[in-house]
Amino acid sequence: MKFLLAGLGNPGAEYAHTRHNIGFDVVNAFVQKHGGQFRNDRLALVADVKWKGKNFVCVCPTTYMNLSGKAVKYWLDKEKLTTEQLLVVVDDLALPLSKLRLKPSGSDAGHNGLKSLQESLGTKDYAKLRFGIGNDYPKGLQADFVLGKWKKEEEPLVKLKIGKSVELIEMFAAQGITTAMNHVNNKDFSL
């Protein structure tokens, strides 16, 4: 079994470890845990990971969030994978920080990265792991919040959820999306 694991975010040091880049951070944690190494490749940083007889092509697009679909489509086609073998990790404003949500399909919910994927792939039917980032920002300051760094007091919970996300990716690959969804969707994560 082979999977494409795509974390959404923006390239560049100024975006590193911001809320919007949590997809990159989760995929990076997965690659590190399994001894993979990123290389700079076409439209993305790419790492190959083998785990329990499964192969993962892990990508962090270098196209900027709004063109994520271009990179994901390229790597799906290059690796001859279908959207059933795709798992996308993305930040979600509509979910509180205490939540992770895994779904087999669903709308872009106004997320530019997911909008780009939907346009490039021609479907919204692919698995998404949504990482709740909360929406604790003043009216009109959504972009600043999303592109901002985590608050000091949020960091331990973010770290915990990154670890849980890595376990969830493994569960998704080993036991299927239904088991993984049942394991996480109704959970509240706290320290």
N, C-alpha and C positions, 0 to 999 in steps of 0.2 A: 504493500500500500504506500502510496505517495501523496503528499499534501503540499499545497502552497500556503504558507503562513505569512500573511502580510500585515505589518504594523503601519498605521497611518501617522503622519507627522510632517514636519518641515525640516529640510536639511539646514545645517549651519549652527554654529555655537550659540548664537543668540536665542535659538529656539530649544536648545537642549534642556531636557527635564522640565519643560513647561507642561501645563495641563493638556494642551492640544497635542503634545508629543508622547502621551502615555502609550500609544500604540508601539512606537519605537522602543520605549523602555521595556515593555513586556516582551517583545520579540527578542530584544537584546538579552534579557534575563534568561529566556528559554535557550538561546544559542550558547550563552556562557555556561549554563547548567550542564549542557550536553557536549561541552568541549569544542563547539564550532568556532569558526573564524570568519568574520566578514571580509569580503573583498569588494572593491569598487567595480561594478559591472554596469551593463546597459540599463540606464534609467533608475538604478537602485543600488543600495548596498545589499549584497547577497551572501548568505551562508548556507552551507549544506550540513544537515544534521541527520544522523542515524540514531534511532532509538527503538529498541525492542522490535527489530525487523521492519520498522517503518522509516521511510525517508521523508524528510521535510526540506523543502526549498524555502528558506526564510528571507523575505525581502522587506526592506525599508526604502520606499521610493525616494529618489532624490529630485523628483519633479515638482516639489511643493504640493501642499495638500490639495489644491484645486485641480491638479492634473494627475492625482494618484491613479485614476483608472487606466491611464495610458501605460504606466509601469506594470500594474497588476495584469492587465490584458496581455502585454508583451510576454511576461513570465509564464502565465497560464498557457499561452500558445506555444512558447519555446519548449516548455516541459511536457507539452501534450496532455494537459490536465483539464478536467471539467470543473464547472463551478461547484459541483458536489465535493470536490477535493480542496476547496478554498475555505480558509478561515481568516477573517479580517478582524484585527483588534483596533478599536477606535474609542476615543473619548466621547462621553455623553453628558451634556448639560442637564438633560431632563431626569437623570437618575441622581439620587443623593450619593455622596461620597461613600456611604456604607454599602453600596450595591454593585454587583456585577450582573450582567444579563446576557445570556446566550440565546440566540434565536436562529432558526434555519433560513429565515428570509425576513423581509420587512422593509419599510420605506427608508429613505435617507434621513427623514426627520429634520430636514433643513441643514444637515451636515454637508459641507462642501466636498469633503473627501469622498463620502458615500455617494453624493450626487454624481461626481465624476466617474466612480465605479459603475454606477447604474447606467450611465450614458455609454461608457466603453464596453461594458459586458452585455448590454441590452436586456438586463434582467435585474430584479431585486432579490432573486432567489439564490442566495449564497449565505453561508453562516457568518454571523457577526457576533463578536464578543465585545459588548459595550461596557466600558469602564466608567462608572459614575464619577463625575467630577463635581457634582453639585451646581448650584446656581446662585451662590452667595455674592452677588455683585450689585452695585447701584444701577438703576435704570440708565440705559445708554452706554454702559461700560462693559458690555459683553465681550468685545474683542480683547480689551485689556485683561479681563479676567481669564479668558481662554488661553491667551498667549503669555499669561503670567506664570510665575513659579508658585509651587505649593507653599502654603503657610507652614511655618516651623511645626506647629501643633498637628498639621495634617500628615506630615512626612512619615511617621511610624505606621499609620493606617494605610497610606499609599504603598509603602514597602510590603506590608502584609498582603495587600490585595495583588501586588505584582506577583508575589510567590504563589498565591491562590490561582492566579490567571495561568501561570506556567503549569500547575497541576491540572487545571481545567483543559489546557491544550492537549496534554498527555491523555487525559480521560476521553476527550473528543476523538482522538486518533485511535485509542485502544478499545473503547467501549461504545463509541457512537455518540451522536449529538443528543439523543433523548436522555440517556443516562447522565451525560454531562449537564444538560439543562436541569434535570430533576435535582441534581446535586447542588446547584448554585442559585437558581433563579429566585427562590423565596428566602434566601439567606440574607441576614444583615451582618455585615462584617464590622467588628469593633475590637478594640484592644482590651 
